């Protein structure tokens, strides 16, 4: 239980403490004081989002640029997804690298994606209810994305290509290196 660091600085997995008995379970999915005291996560979340999708639905890779960059705390309430974050921070030694983590209703893990990352997920179960907190508001003018199957990124989504379902918007996203700058400097 607690926070698990990944191979990319800033990306963290949160493994919450779950109290289960014959009635079901209880967990504290977010407590700002606990997060600040036990990790480098110090965000004022201002927006909660939720999506419901079927098997093979792939949403991403998305990001917000400029003053509308967003940090996210993501989790799955029902079902299972493979969640992916790609480092887009200029000057980062892991620029262009990614981390994948399975989030599901059993493990109840959460994934913290800081500002400066593209983010996406694919549904591994029949259906999935996905929820996330953002520390900045959505701005259509500041949105950007990278095509999920970019060969430079070489992400294994764990779903056969024939089963992937994309939105029209996600199907025409640019490749890595053709995306607009997210204008966030990373101190190395």
N, C-alpha and C positions, 0 to 999 in steps of 0.2 A: 504494500500500500504506500501511497505517496507519489512523489514525482520521479520520473525516469528520464534521464537525459538521453538525447539521441546523438547521432554522429554529426549533426549540424547544430552549431551554437544557436541557442534561442528556441529551437523546436523542443517541446517537452510533452511527454505522455503523463497524464495524471491518472493514477489507479486509486479510485476513491475507496474509503472504508464503507462496507455494506453490512448492515445489520439485518440478518434474515432469520425468520422463524416460520412456524406453520401458517401464519397469517399472510406472509409475503416478505417484503423487505422495506427498509428505509435507508436512504443515503442522503448526505448533503452534497449536492452536485456542484455547488459553488459557495465559497465563503471567502470574501475579499481579504479579511484579516489572515486567515490560514494561508491563502495563496501568497500574500506578500511576505509573511513570516517564513515560509518554507520553500520559496522558489524566487526566481528573478521576475516573476509575473506580477506586474504592477499596472493594471489597466482599470480604467473606468468604463465599463461596458454600458453602451447607450442604446443598443438595438438587439433584439432577439429575433431570429429567423427560424423557419421550419419548412421542411419539404418532405413529401411522401412520394416514393417512386417504386417502380417494379424492377425485377431482375434485369440486369444488363444496362440500366440507365446510368449514363456517365455524365456528370455535371462538372464542367471545368475544362481546362485549368483557368481559373479566374483570379483577378486581383483588382485593386483600386490603386490609382496612381496619385502622385502629388499630395496635396493637403488632405485628400480623402483616403490615404492608405489606411488599411484596417488590420488590426490584430484580431484573431478569432479563437474562441474556445469551442470546439466542436464535439458532438457526441451523438450516439445512436440510442434512441429510446426503444425502437422495435426493429428487429431484423439484424442485418449485418452489411457492412460496407468495407471496402478498402479505401482508406483515406490517404491522400498524397499531397505533400507540400514541396515546392521547388524553390530553391534559394535564388532570388533575383537581386540581392543586395550587392551593389557595386563595391568592389574592394574586398568582398568576402572570399576567404580561401576555399569555400565550398560553393561558389557561384555556379549555378547550373546543375548542382547536385540535388537529389531529392531523397525524402524519407517516406516510406509507406508503412501504415499501421492498420491492422484490422480493428475496427470498432464494432461492437455488437451488444445486443441486449444482455448477454450472459456476462461478458467481462466488464461491462459498464465503464470501460476506459474512455478518457477524453484526450483530445489532442490540442495542444496550444500551438497556434500558428501565428508568429509575430508579424509585425509590419515588414514588408519587403519580400513576401513570398507569394507565388501563385499557388492556388489551392484547388483541389478537385476530389471527387470520390466516384466510385462505381458501386452499384448495389450487387451484393453477392447472394442475397437471400431472395425468396419470392417477392417480398415487399420490404421496404425499410422506411422508418420514420426518423428523419435526421434533424437535429436541432443545433443551433449555434448562436453564440453571443458575439457581438462586434463592438469594438471600442470607437468606431466612427460611423457616421451615417453613410448610406449608399448614395452615390452620385453617378448617374448615367454617363455624364460627360467625362468622368474619371475612370470608367471601367476599362479593363483590358483583359487579354487572355492569350493563351498559347495552346496550340493544337495538341490534343491528348496523345496522339501517336507520333509525335516528333521523334525522328530517329536519333537526334543528338541526345535527347533526354533518356531514351530507351527504357521507358517505364513498363514494367510487367503488371498489367492491370488485373490479371488473374481471371479474366473472362475472355472467351473466344471472340475474335473480331466479328464474326457473323452475329453474335448475340448483343453487341454494343448498340445502345440506342442513344442518339444525340439530338439536341435541339438544332434547329437550322442555324442559329447563332454560333453554337459550339462547333458545328461541322465546317465552318469557314474561318475559324480562328487562324492567325498567322503562326508560322513556325518560330521556334526559339531563335533569338537573334534578330527576328523581324518585329518583335513586340515593341510597344512603346516603352520608354524608360519609366520606371516607377519612382524615379527621383528621390531615392533614399540612400544616403551614404552609410556605410557600415564601417565602424572603426576597427582596424585590424591591428 
